[in-house]
Amino acid sequence: MSGARSAFGALVVTSLLGALAVLTGQALVFPSLGPTAYLMFATPLVPAASPRNAVGGHLIGLVGGVLGLTAFGLWNSPPNLVHMDWSRAGAAVLALTFTCGGMVWGRLSHPPAGATTLIVALGVLHTPLQLATILVGVLVLLVAGSTFNRLAGVPYPLWKVTPPVEPVEHRQPEPVE
């Protein structure tokens, strides 16, 4: 894939997200969106970059973060990344464990979701509105990014990457027993 195309795609789509964030006052640009954008523009045909994996991975990350916050009673605690305590560390560990296992179990590999779960479990973004905003940011990125990729001639999947089907005449014969 072209580095110029990838960079331009990131410029266009994150400019849109940044403008929407300023206009709405919502956190539509957050740390784990960067790696999602990178996957979408630099490696658009790998399964981890597909809309299915991005949406599913970030959803699992959000659930993991909420699980960590709930299990350790941190819903009303402000984030404090400078002085980690046992509750916040436990929330982060539980969230990341759930997210890693959930993505493997669901076959929804999307590494940036590991950052999403920590953003939530560490309390950086944790209110119901902020959680919804994370999903909206992912969806806007996917719609705008897939539109950009398709206009640029990249066969970005509409939902998930499907492996190419090998023509029948090129397949290896099945062994006869």
PEWOTA-V844244 format. One record per pair of residues at least 4 apart in sequence whose C-alpha atoms are under 6 Angstrom apart, sorted by the first residue. I is the first residue (numbers start at 0). J is the second residue. D is the distance in Angstrom with one decimal. If there is no record, write none. Layout:
I_J_D / I_J_D
This chain:
3_7_6.0 / 4_8_6.0 / 5_40_4.7 / 5_41_5.4 / 9_13_5.7 / 10_14_5.8 / 13_17_5.8 / 19_23_5.9 / 20_24_5.5 / 20_25_5.1 / 20_26_5.9 / 20_27_5.2 / 27_136_4.8 / 31_111_5.2 / 31_114_5.4 / 31_115_5.6 / 34_111_5.7 / 35_111_6.0 / 37_41_5.5 / 38_42_5.0 / 38_48_5.1 / 39_43_4.6 / 39_48_5.1 / 43_48_5.5 / 43_155_6.0 / 46_160_5.4 / 47_52_5.6 / 47_108_5.4 / 47_109_4.8 / 49_159_5.2 / 50_54_5.9 / 50_158_5.1 / 51_55_5.9 / 51_158_5.1 / 51_159_5.4 / 52_56_5.5 / 52_107_4.6 / 52_108_5.9 / 52_109_5.7 / 53_109_5.8 / 56_107_5.7 / 56_109_5.3 / 56_112_5.3 / 57_112_4.8 / 59_98_5.7 / 60_98_5.2 / 60_112_5.2 / 60_115_5.6 / 60_116_4.2 / 61_116_5.5 / 63_94_4.2 / 63_97_5.4 / 63_98_5.5 / 63_116_5.9 / 64_94_4.8 / 64_116_4.6 / 64_119_4.8 / 64_120_4.3 / 65_69_6.0 / 66_70_5.9 / 67_90_3.9 / 67_93_5.5 / 67_94_5.0 / 67_120_5.6 / 68_72_5.9 / 68_73_4.9 / 68_74_5.7 / 68_90_5.7 / 68_120_5.5 / 71_86_5.7 / 78_121_6.0 / 78_122_4.7 / 78_123_5.7 / 85_89_5.9 / 90_94_6.0 / 90_120_5.6 / 91_117_5.8 / 91_120_5.2 / 94_116_5.9 / 97_101_5.7 / 98_102_6.0 / 100_104_5.9 / 101_105_5.9 / 102_106_5.7 / 102_107_4.8 / 102_108_5.4 / 117_121_5.6 / 118_123_5.3 / 119_123_5.9 / 119_124_5.2 / 119_125_5.2 / 124_129_5.6 / 125_129_5.9 / 139_143_5.9 / 140_144_5.5 / 141_145_5.7 / 148_153_5.0 / 149_153_5.1 / 149_154_5.9 / 156_160_5.7
